[in-house]
């Protein structure tokens, strides 16, 4: 019974009073739905899981003079019995679970999955769309959380790239120092010609102005 009521409150998005007042004639497993008859009839659609758990309960429901779906000791449920049983279960697992929170969860999950707000309005039986928009605000917070989580991952990747670039810059600086020392050593050689000295000075000028890598030119000098 507890499991069946739980799924109707959660996946069916039903109000507690609606679950307590459900009748056998309201069920239509073949069409995967049930009817809520409160003067403003509406249809509740049922997932395969919900159908399975409700059907499993009906097998052990027992007989009664009433056609209420949910019974306790062969009589209709006393008011708030389901609420009390959910409270006991929630205390056992250390998580707050109560009927309206399950209905709220149903609406929020549908929004997160892309269900249209007007469809959710009809499904929940809201007369005014502003009542349904309360759940849309919760959905907006979900979007915000997803955005900041994703942006954090992006920034972490950018940080990794930045560190990689900095590492490469350090490598280039080391290479530039090696090239500078090589050219200085060449200039210190007394046997090189004047034209060779001018060529080395020209390469030093380019190295200081652009940071160009002269490793290929260095090879010709024995680097």
C-alpha positions, 0 to 999 in steps of 0.5 A: 500500500505504501509503495502504491501510494508513493508512486501515485503521489510522485509519478502521478503528481496527485494530491493526498486527498485525491489518492485517499478518495480513489475508487476502483472504477477510476483505474484504467490500466489498459489506457495507462491512466486513472480519473480524478473525480472532484468536480473538475475531472482530470486524467492522471497518466500512469507509467508502467512502474506505477501500474505494476506497483498499484496492481501488486497492491490490489492483489493483496488489498482484500475485500470491502464493502467500499470500492475505495482503492486504498483500505486499512483493515478493510475500511477506507483510509482514515485521514492522513494515514498515508502522510503518517506512514510516509513520515515514519519511513522518512525518519527511518531513511533520514530524508524528508518525504511528504505528500506535497513534496512528492507532487512538487518533485513530479512537476519539477522533474517533468519541467527538467525533462522538457515537458511544456508548462501548460501540459503540466498545468493540466496534469496537476489540475492547476486552475491558474498557470501562476500556480504551475510557474512556482515549479518553473522557478525551481526549474530556473534554479536547476538551469542556473546550477547546471550553468555554473557547474558547466562553466566551472569545468570550462574554467578548469580546462582553460586553466589547464591550457594556460598552464600548458602555454606557460610551460611552453613559454618557459621552454622557448625562453630556455631555447632563446638563452641557449641561442644567445650564448651560442652567438656570443661564443661565436663572436668571441672566436678570433678566426671568424671573418668580418662578414660572418660577424655581421651575419651573427649580429643580424641574427641576434637582432632578429632574436631580440626583436621577435624571439624567433627560434634559430635552432635551424641556423644554429645547426649550421654553426654546430649547435 
